[in-house]
Amino acid sequence: MIDPKIIREDIEGIRDLLQRRHMEKAVDIDQLKKVDEERRELQTQTDELREKRNRISKQIGQLKAKGEDAGEVMKEVSGIGDEIKTLDENLNSLNESYKDMHLSIPNILDESVPTGASEDDNELVYEWGEKPAFDFEPKPHYDIGTEMNILDFERGVKLAGARFYVYRGLAAQLERAIINFMLDLHTTVHGYTEIFGPFIVNDESMIGTGQYPKFQDEYYRMERDGLSLIPTAEVPLTNLYRDEIIEGADLPIHVTMQSSCFRREAGAAGKDTRGLVRVHQFQKVELVKFVDPETSFDELEKLTTNAEEVLKRLNLHYRKVLLCSGDTSASSSKTYDLEVWMPGLNRYLEISSCSNFLDYQARRAQIRFRKEKGGKTAFLHTLNGSGLAAGRTMAAIMENYQKSDGTIAIPEALEPYMNRKG
């Protein structure tokens, strides 16, 4: 969530932010301002009444000590107590309304983010590598995988429904190799600590990273248990330090985790219905950073470079784009997307998003740091990025490394991870 001072001091700035993000319906700004003013006024009245009750209560003891009748004063104190109770009930209701609206306000955008409405307005930063040349018509990964009998979409549907799949033989080995390769790279070269955590989390965790309450319908939730399947390992990784204070000397903290990710893809009806591009379950290696606010944008560049290194070592042509205001997620202040070239699909495909959330998630999850020992605490900054999405990486390898005989080659970087006997 954003700093509440902004709501009090620059409500018009929030209105402009929503317009720039094309999220005008996310929050009723006029209602937000009204509720904020009412709750602060009510809080003042409540505090004044409590102070008055405490002051008068002292008279009761003084009167009794003198042997005088304290009945009237006690009635007055009781009346004040009833009034405070009523005010507290109204204040709690206003605070809940304010909290819901506060949580729905998107993050402040960095000044470098271009203004735009959709992905068509994203800004190309640069391209790396060259598109592969073929002396035949390249096929999409789903046709390659089906013909090689390593991708089984029909049985995926039989087991779980649309947008699920089954890997066979080489595909299962290849994705496992991709995950292990990425984890080794990020831990031994890039300095991340590997974590393995739950794939199911509580609501506090989903609120902490920004999925709940606004986007609750997009995820798989188990109402009976009050738990949800994670949409990304960003959720358990970021919430590792929820409600904690980290010593400044321990920053930055860089962690990585591989996990299955689960998404309803409710807003993607009719889009990428074939293959591994848009599915309900997929594997991903996530990168998360906890950093001093003064270094967070430098850390964003480094994090993005870490994700790019995977593509470079796999020799996959890609481009780096800076997302525009309308395409940047609600929790992010600035996001780079890495888009890999897919010759079979004849288009670029997002394979990683790397974002700086400033203190937006830290405020929601109450993650603070103490810059100096014994000093004051402040909210740190969090960042995360895909390093990379494993299923899409495999699809990209299949399309870029396909051969005329219908098989695929294995990138040199993955050879040590492959069980070639399978």
Buried (B, 14 or more C-beta within 10 A) or exposed (E): BBBEEBBEEEBEEBBEBBEBBBBEEBBEBEEBBEBBEBBBEBBEBBEEBBEBBEEBBEBBEEBEEEEEEBEEBBEBBEEBBEBBEEBBEBBEEBBEBBEBBBBBBBBBBBEEBBEBEEBEBBBEEEBBBEEBEBEEEBBBBBBBBBEBEBBBBEEBBEEEEEBBBBBBEBBBBBBBBBBBBBBEBBBEEBEBEBBEBBBBBBBBBBBBBBBBEBBEEBBBBEEEEEBBBBBBBBBBBBBBBBEEEBEBEEBBBBBBBBBBBBBBBEEBEEEBEBBBBBBBBBBBBBBBBBBBBEBBBEBBEBBBBBBBBBBEBBBBBBBBBBBBBBBBBBBBBBBBBBBBBBBBBEEBBBBBBBBBBBBBBBBBBBBBBBBEEEEEEBBBBBBBBBBBBBBBBBBBBBBBBBEEEEEBEBBEBBEEBBEEEE
